Amino acid sequence: MTRLTNKVAVITGGNSGIGFATASLFIAEGARVLIVGRRRDAVDEAVNRLGRQATGLTGDIADLTTHERVAAFIEERFGRADIYVANAGGIRIQQSADVAPGDYDAQFSANARGTFFGVQKITPLLREGGAILLTSSIATHKVLDGHAVYAGSKAAIEAFARNWALEFKDRRIRVNVLSPGPTNTPILEKLGLSPDARPEVEEQAARMIPFGRIGDAEDLARAALFLCSDESAFITGVNLAVDGGITLI
Ligand SMILES: NC(=O)c1ccc[n+]([C@@H]2O[C@H](COP(=O)([O-])OP(=O)(O)OC[C@H]3O[C@@H](n4cnc5c(N)ncnc54)[C@H](OP(=O)(O)O)[C@@H]3O)[C@@H](O)[C@H]2O)c1
């Protein structure tokens, strides 16, 4: 497949879940991909699995020097990039009464601030006609228990996207948002869910979803491909929910 032939894509959080599936699909479509993740071993393993069209960098997106290193790497290795997928993000489920300032700052620093400055640093290196894809969540529209801070941090991303869609239009850089519903990725274990408890949680979530199942990382990757390829050449500033219809109810 050739929808991304000769394109260079940067995918934050590309070592796991939705980001990994997206990296894999983009490479299958002809792209060269730089993945950025926190854990060196996970990034190395992902690059091995993705093959020679992939390279990896480690860094925390909440640390702004990470974005400077990513930009410097892109400039040196590729000169320019075509696609930036700001996918990395984190969640802590808590009732608002239990949220300490540090919990709040951690989610806003990674999800909102990390996305903002990642885009700020990479945009000068994006080719005309490039695409930026930000990752939000259906939690910004559907109230989910214990999600207030996470939802707020993701809502900021949606506002950034609408502003950037117009700010970057003269360089024909499109900016869109992908909002996953409940999706089968390692994020659940990172929330402390044991592998034994996982099937029951997935079943509960599936019962809430009109399509009767939770999403797969590949469902999101296919939507990301659409929004980052020329198939969506006339689309900017949209927020695409990929959620089996859960936001409708
Ligand atoms: N899965 C869902 O149900 C769901 C629903 C709505 C929205 N989302 C969003 O979708 C995106 C991808 O999540 P996922 O489900 O694929 O989860 P995942 O498998 O846990 O992947 C998240 C990726 O982001 C990276 N990451 C997290 N915080 C980071 C930081 N501060 N700096 C650098 N990298 C960081 C992780 O690195 P490590 O592996 O090193 O932690 C990992 O590579 C996230 O933005 C998430 O909020 C997911």
The ligand as an ORCA input file, in Angstrom:
! r2SCAN-3c Opt
* xyz 0 1
  N      -7.101      3.050     25.413
  C      -8.165      3.809     25.624
  O      -9.233      3.312     26.035
  C      -8.118      5.288     25.344
  C      -9.322      6.006     25.355
  C      -9.291      7.378     25.106
  C      -8.092      8.018     24.830
  N      -6.927      7.295     24.822
  C      -5.683      8.027     24.521
  O      -4.998      7.378     23.493
  C      -3.600      7.640     23.610
  C      -2.831      6.332     23.503
  O      -3.178      5.510     24.620
  P      -3.132      3.920     24.576
  O      -4.463      3.436     24.974
  O      -2.509      3.434     23.327
  O      -2.210      3.651     25.857
  P      -0.772      2.982     26.037
  O      -0.741      1.662     25.367
  O      -0.506      3.081     27.482
  O       0.184      3.962     25.226
  C       0.454      5.251     25.685
  C       1.794      5.644     25.112
  O       2.085      6.990     25.513
  C       3.348      6.990     26.157
  N       3.370      8.021     27.180
  C       2.496      8.235     28.182
  N       2.869      9.290     28.910
  C       4.004      9.753     28.336
  C       4.888     10.802     28.620
  N       4.670     11.627     29.661
  N       5.973     10.981     27.812
  C       6.211     10.168     26.766
  N       5.410      9.132     26.448
  C       4.332      8.942     27.237
  C       3.478      5.618     26.763
  O       4.808      5.369     27.095
  P       5.121      4.216     28.192
  O       4.750      2.933     27.514
  O       6.559      4.348     28.443
  O       4.249      4.509     29.379
  C       2.920      4.781     25.637
  O       3.867      4.624     24.617
  C      -3.415      8.378     24.938
  O      -3.299      9.758     24.694
  C      -4.713      8.081     25.686
  O      -5.034      9.086     26.610
  C      -6.921      5.952     25.063
*
